[in-house]
Amino acid sequence: SEHTMYNCGYELSLKQRYEESERVMRPIGSARKGAPSNTFVYAMALYNLNKVDEAGAFVDEALEVIEEQKKRGGPRNSPGMIAKTESNLLVAKALILSRTDMEAAGRTVWKAVQVDPRSEYAIQQAQMISNRLEMLKKHQDHI
């Protein structure tokens, strides 16, 4: 089932077995075929395999699906129900952006924290990106 595939892909990813996670998640990785939460796990596997452009395309698609869900409304699509997934996807987008544009990454990860202020994952990633931005600015000041 999709749920079993998600759990398997997630566990493999936690164990840094990204190639296996990517293979398991591939059939359910698109938010148009599965849930946007699946896309987060799939995109992070791709990201960790240095398939950054591909990961970014899936994240952007999933964020579009989230916006469509918000517009549709209903109990399953309430902001509280989708905040964690949206925040996770924004963190993924920030990590992808951090490869080329740290300032955009900082803005995006800050949005992830605003979407779900209780997300320890978003807060940790925001602190990491903020620290990297500070280091970059200090380095630029010394040039």
C-alpha positions as protocol buffer text, in pm:
chain_id: "A"
residue {
  index: 1
  type: SER
  ca { x: 0 y: 0 z: 0 }
}
residue {
  index: 2
  type: GLU
  ca { x: 99 y: 363 z: -35 }
}
residue {
  index: 3
  type: HIS
  ca { x: 121 y: 397 z: 343 }
}
residue {
  index: 4
  type: THR
  ca { x: 361 y: 100 z: 367 }
}
residue {
  index: 5
  type: MET
  ca { x: 574 y: 241 z: 84 }
}
residue {
  index: 6
  type: TYR
  ca { x: 588 y: 578 z: 262 }
}
residue {
  index: 7
  type: ASN
  ca { x: 693 y: 419 z: 592 }
}
residue {
  index: 8
  type: CYS
  ca { x: 958 y: 208 z: 419 }
}
residue {
  index: 9
  type: GLY
  ca { x: 1095 y: 501 z: 218 }
}
residue {
  index: 10
  type: TYR
  ca { x: 1099 y: 722 z: 527 }
}
residue {
  index: 11
  type: GLU
  ca { x: 1285 y: 464 z: 736 }
}
residue {
  index: 12
  type: LEU
  ca { x: 1539 y: 402 z: 460 }
}
residue {
  index: 13
  type: SER
  ca { x: 1595 y: 777 z: 433 }
}
residue {
  index: 14
  type: LEU
  ca { x: 1651 y: 806 z: 809 }
}
residue {
  index: 15
  type: LYS
  ca { x: 1917 y: 536 z: 774 }
}
residue {
  index: 16
  type: GLN
  ca { x: 2076 y: 740 z: 491 }
}
residue {
  index: 17
  type: ARG
  ca { x: 1995 y: 468 z: 240 }
}
residue {
  index: 18
  type: TYR
  ca { x: 1884 y: 728 z: -13 }
}
residue {
  index: 19
  type: GLU
  ca { x: 1908 y: 519 z: -329 }
}
residue {
  index: 20
  type: GLU
  ca { x: 1677 y: 256 z: -183 }
}
residue {
  index: 21
  type: SER
  ca { x: 1444 y: 521 z: -43 }
}
residue {
  index: 22
  type: GLU
  ca { x: 1425 y: 690 z: -383 }
}
residue {
  index: 23
  type: ARG
  ca { x: 1334 y: 361 z: -554 }
}
residue {
  index: 24
  type: VAL
  ca { x: 1062 y: 284 z: -298 }
}
residue {
  index: 25
  type: MET
  ca { x: 918 y: 637 z: -307 }
}
residue {
  index: 26
  type: ARG
  ca { x: 935 y: 689 z: -686 }
}
residue {
  index: 27
  type: PRO
  ca { x: 586 y: 546 z: -763 }
}
residue {
  index: 28
  type: ILE
  ca { x: 424 y: 771 z: -500 }
}
residue {
  index: 29
  type: GLY
  ca { x: 665 y: 1067 z: -509 }
}
residue {
  index: 30
  type: SER
  ca { x: 451 y: 1302 z: -715 }
}
residue {
  index: 31
  type: ALA
  ca { x: 196 y: 1501 z: -516 }
}
residue {
  index: 32
  type: ARG
  ca { x: -39 y: 1462 z: -815 }
}
residue {
  index: 33
  type: LYS
  ca { x: -30 y: 1081 z: -771 }
}
residue {
  index: 34
  type: GLY
  ca { x: 0 y: 1059 z: -393 }
}
residue {
  index: 35
  type: ALA
  ca { x: 9 y: 1287 z: -93 }
}
residue {
  index: 36
  type: PRO
  ca { x: 234 y: 1594 z: -66 }
}
residue {
  index: 37
  type: SER
  ca { x: 391 y: 1434 z: 244 }
}
residue {
  index: 38
  type: ASN
  ca { x: 516 y: 1154 z: 17 }
}
residue {
  index: 39
  type: THR
  ca { x: 679 y: 1417 z: -202 }
}
residue {
  index: 40
  type: PHE
  ca { x: 876 y: 1554 z: 91 }
}
residue {
  index: 41
  type: VAL
  ca { x: 1037 y: 1215 z: 161 }
}
residue {
  index: 42
  type: TYR
  ca { x: 1096 y: 1152 z: -209 }
}
residue {
  index: 43
  type: ALA
  ca { x: 1242 y: 1499 z: -271 }
}
residue {
  index: 44
  type: MET
  ca { x: 1479 y: 1469 z: 26 }
}
residue {
  index: 45
  type: ALA
  ca { x: 1604 y: 1134 z: -106 }
}
residue {
  index: 46
  type: LEU
  ca { x: 1665 y: 1299 z: -445 }
}
residue {
  index: 47
  type: TYR
  ca { x: 1834 y: 1597 z: -278 }
}
residue {
  index: 48
  type: ASN
  ca { x: 2066 y: 1368 z: -85 }
}
residue {
  index: 49
  type: LEU
  ca { x: 2151 y: 1190 z: -410 }
}
residue {
  index: 50
  type: ASN
  ca { x: 2248 y: 1532 z: -556 }
}
residue {
  index: 51
  type: LYS
  ca { x: 1950 y: 1529 z: -792 }
}
residue {
  index: 52
  type: VAL
  ca { x: 1871 y: 1882 z: -681 }
}
residue {
  index: 53
  type: ASP
  ca { x: 1685 y: 2006 z: -990 }
}
residue {
  index: 54
  type: GLU
  ca { x: 1460 y: 1700 z: -992 }
}
residue {
  index: 55
  type: ALA
  ca { x: 1394 y: 1737 z: -619 }
}
residue {
  index: 56
  type: GLY
  ca { x: 1307 y: 2104 z: -669 }
}
residue {
  index: 57
  type: ALA
  ca { x: 1055 y: 2026 z: -942 }
}
residue {
  index: 58
  type: PHE
  ca { x: 875 y: 1775 z: -718 }
}
residue {
  index: 59
  type: VAL
  ca { x: 874 y: 2019 z: -423 }
}
residue {
  index: 60
  type: ASP
  ca { x: 731 y: 2300 z: -640 }
}
residue {
  index: 61
  type: GLU
  ca { x: 459 y: 2066 z: -768 }
}
residue {
  index: 62
  type: ALA
  ca { x: 373 y: 1958 z: -412 }
}
residue {
  index: 63
  type: LEU
  ca { x: 352 y: 2320 z: -294 }
}
residue {
  index: 64
  type: GLU
  ca { x: 110 y: 2388 z: -582 }
}
residue {
  index: 65
  type: VAL
  ca { x: -102 y: 2091 z: -469 }
}
residue {
  index: 66
  type: ILE
  ca { x: -103 y: 2228 z: -112 }
}
residue {
  index: 67
  type: GLU
  ca { x: -231 y: 2563 z: -241 }
}
residue {
  index: 68
  type: GLU
  ca { x: -505 y: 2382 z: -435 }
}
residue {
  index: 69
  type: GLN
  ca { x: -600 y: 2188 z: -121 }
}
residue {
  index: 70
  type: LYS
  ca { x: -625 y: 2511 z: 79 }
}
residue {
  index: 71
  type: LYS
  ca { x: -858 y: 2659 z: -185 }
}
residue {
  index: 72
  type: ARG
  ca { x: -1075 y: 2344 z: -183 }
}
residue {
  index: 73
  type: GLY
  ca { x: -1107 y: 2364 z: 192 }
}
residue {
  index: 74
  type: GLY
  ca { x: -1279 y: 2110 z: 410 }
}
residue {
  index: 75
  type: PRO
  ca { x: -1165 y: 1943 z: 731 }
}
residue {
  index: 76
  type: ARG
  ca { x: -878 y: 1748 z: 569 }
}
residue {
  index: 77
  type: ASN
  ca { x: -748 y: 2060 z: 395 }
}
residue {
  index: 78
  type: SER
  ca { x: -760 y: 2303 z: 686 }
}
residue {
  index: 79
  type: PRO
  ca { x: -441 y: 2498 z: 755 }
}
residue {
  index: 80
  type: GLY
  ca { x: -387 y: 2304 z: 1077 }
}
residue {
  index: 81
  type: MET
  ca { x: -407 y: 1971 z: 896 }
}
residue {
  index: 82
  type: ILE
  ca { x: -159 y: 2057 z: 622 }
}
residue {
  index: 83
  type: ALA
  ca { x: 77 y: 2293 z: 808 }
}
residue {
  index: 84
  type: LYS
  ca { x: 337 y: 2026 z: 891 }
}
residue {
  index: 85
  type: THR
  ca { x: 357 y: 1901 z: 533 }
}
residue {
  index: 86
  type: GLU
  ca { x: 372 y: 2253 z: 391 }
}
residue {
  index: 87
  type: SER
  ca { x: 643 y: 2347 z: 641 }
}
residue {
  index: 88
  type: ASN
  ca { x: 846 y: 2035 z: 558 }
}
residue {
  index: 89
  type: LEU
  ca { x: 819 y: 2108 z: 185 }
}
residue {
  index: 90
  type: LEU
  ca { x: 932 y: 2467 z: 243 }
}
residue {
  index: 91
  type: VAL
  ca { x: 1234 y: 2337 z: 438 }
}
residue {
  index: 92
  type: ALA
  ca { x: 1314 y: 2107 z: 145 }
}
residue {
  index: 93
  type: LYS
  ca { x: 1285 y: 2404 z: -92 }
}
residue {
  index: 94
  type: ALA
  ca { x: 1514 y: 2608 z: 135 }
}
residue {
  index: 95
  type: LEU
  ca { x: 1776 y: 2332 z: 139 }
}
residue {
  index: 96
  type: ILE
  ca { x: 1762 y: 2315 z: -239 }
}
residue {
  index: 97
  type: LEU
  ca { x: 1792 y: 2694 z: -266 }
}
residue {
  index: 98
  type: SER
  ca { x: 2086 y: 2690 z: -24 }
}
residue {
  index: 99
  type: ARG
  ca { x: 2295 y: 2535 z: -300 }
}
residue {
  index: 100
  type: THR
  ca { x: 2274 y: 2854 z: -507 }
}
residue {
  index: 101
  type: ASP
  ca { x: 2105 y: 3137 z: -312 }
}
residue {
  index: 102
  type: MET
  ca { x: 2147 y: 3147 z: 66 }
}
residue {
  index: 103
  type: GLU
  ca { x: 1938 y: 3460 z: 111 }
}
residue {
  index: 104
  type: ALA
  ca { x: 1640 y: 3303 z: -70 }
}
residue {
  index: 105
  type: ALA
  ca { x: 1698 y: 2988 z: 136 }
}
residue {
  index: 106
  type: GLY
  ca { x: 1683 y: 3200 z: 454 }
}
residue {
  index: 107
  type: ARG
  ca { x: 1356 y: 3364 z: 352 }
}
residue {
  index: 108
  type: THR
  ca { x: 1204 y: 3028 z: 256 }
}
residue {
  index: 109
  type: VAL
  ca { x: 1304 y: 2846 z: 574 }
}
residue {
  index: 110
  type: TRP
  ca { x: 1171 y: 3140 z: 779 }
}
residue {
  index: 111
  type: LYS
  ca { x: 837 y: 3094 z: 599 }
}
residue {
  index: 112
  type: ALA
  ca { x: 850 y: 2723 z: 693 }
}
residue {
  index: 113
  type: VAL
  ca { x: 877 y: 2820 z: 1061 }
}
residue {
  index: 114
  type: GLN
  ca { x: 590 y: 3068 z: 1025 }
}
residue {
  index: 115
  type: VAL
  ca { x: 367 y: 2803 z: 863 }
}
residue {
  index: 116
  type: ASP
  ca { x: 430 y: 2556 z: 1149 }
}
residue {
  index: 117
  type: PRO
  ca { x: 592 y: 2730 z: 1448 }
}
residue {
  index: 118
  type: ARG
  ca { x: 586 y: 2401 z: 1644 }
}
residue {
  index: 119
  type: SER
  ca { x: 801 y: 2219 z: 1390 }
}
residue {
  index: 120
  type: GLU
  ca { x: 1132 y: 2138 z: 1556 }
}
residue {
  index: 121
  type: TYR
  ca { x: 1262 y: 2027 z: 1215 }
}
residue {
  index: 122
  type: ALA
  ca { x: 1187 y: 2367 z: 1058 }
}
residue {
  index: 123
  type: ILE
  ca { x: 1335 y: 2552 z: 1355 }
}
residue {
  index: 124
  type: GLN
  ca { x: 1655 y: 2343 z: 1346 }
}
residue {
  index: 125
  type: GLN
  ca { x: 1696 y: 2393 z: 971 }
}
residue {
  index: 126
  type: ALA
  ca { x: 1626 y: 2767 z: 1007 }
}
residue {
  index: 127
  type: GLN
  ca { x: 1900 y: 2792 z: 1271 }
}
residue {
  index: 128
  type: MET
  ca { x: 2141 y: 2599 z: 1048 }
}
residue {
  index: 129
  type: ILE
  ca { x: 2073 y: 2820 z: 745 }
}
residue {
  index: 130
  type: SER
  ca { x: 2088 y: 3134 z: 961 }
}
residue {
  index: 131
  type: ASN
  ca { x: 2430 y: 3026 z: 1093 }
}
residue {
  index: 132
  type: ARG
  ca { x: 2552 y: 2963 z: 737 }
}
residue {
  index: 133
  type: LEU
  ca { x: 2427 y: 3308 z: 631 }
}
residue {
  index: 134
  type: GLU
  ca { x: 2612 y: 3469 z: 923 }
}
residue {
  index: 135
  type: MET
  ca { x: 2933 y: 3286 z: 830 }
}
residue {
  index: 136
  type: LEU
  ca { x: 2896 y: 3396 z: 467 }
}
residue {
  index: 137
  type: LYS
  ca { x: 2842 y: 3760 z: 569 }
}
residue {
  index: 138
  type: LYS
  ca { x: 3145 y: 3753 z: 799 }
}
residue {
  index: 139
  type: HIS
  ca { x: 3351 y: 3601 z: 520 }
}
residue {
  index: 140
  type: GLN
  ca { x: 3231 y: 3868 z: 274 }
}
residue {
  index: 141
  type: ASP
  ca { x: 3313 y: 4143 z: 526 }
}
residue {
  index: 142
  type: HIS
  ca { x: 3672 y: 4021 z: 539 }
}
residue {
  index: 143
  type: ILE
  ca { x: 3718 y: 4021 z: 162 }
}
